[in-house]
C-alpha cells in the first residue's frame, strides 16, 4: 500500500518528531517545499497556527506546480476568532492541539478517506449562470476568469451542483464533505458558504431556512 504524504509547515523539530510518531508508517512526513516535494504527490498540509499568515503563500506555491488543491489543516488551540479568520484565508479544517495522537491521526485519515469515497460527481461541465464548473479538472470559471476556490469550497459547490433541484441539508453536506465521524460546527459551514457566495455570486446558492442549501434553479 502506497504511503500518503503530508507536508507540515511552521513546526519545531520537537513537533515534527511528534507528528512522525503519530502518522508513521502509513504516512510520510515532509517539512520543506523542496525539489523532492515537487516531484511527489502531497495529500494534505498541516499548518502551525502560529504561522497562519503564510497559508495563502503555501497554497499559491502548490497551485503553481503540479499539485491539486489540497486540504489545509490548521493545528491550533480552540480559539473561535482565530479559526474563523483562518477559514476566511483558505484553511479547510482545524486540528485541536489538545487531541490525543490517536484522534489527530483518525481525523486526518477520515478526511482523506472521505475525499476518495465521494466520487458521485459527473465528469461533465456544469453551468450555473455565468459560472462554469469542471468537476474533472476541479476548476471553476466565472465570466471567463478562473475562480480560486479552496478544496472545501469546490467540494460544496460541486455537491450542490449535481442536482440543482435538491435542497441539501446541513447533515448531508457534513457527511459528503467532512465524513460521518468528523464533528463540524455550524459556523464552519456558514463561513465556507459565505466565502463561496462572495467568489461566485450571492444569487447562485439559496438558503432554505431550517432545511438547507441548494443551487438557484432559475439560473
Secondary structure, DSSP 4 states (H G I P E B T S, - for coil): -PPEEEEEES--HHHHHHHHHHHTTTEEEE-S--HHHHTS---EEEEEGGGGGGHHHHHHHHHTTTPPP-EEEEEE-S-HHHHHHHHHTT--EEEETTS-HHHHHHHHHHHHHHHHH---S-SS-EEETTEEEETTTTEEEETTEE----HHHHHHHHHHHT-TTPPBPHHHHIIIII-TT----HHHHHHHHHHHHHHH-GGGEEEETTTEEEE-TT-
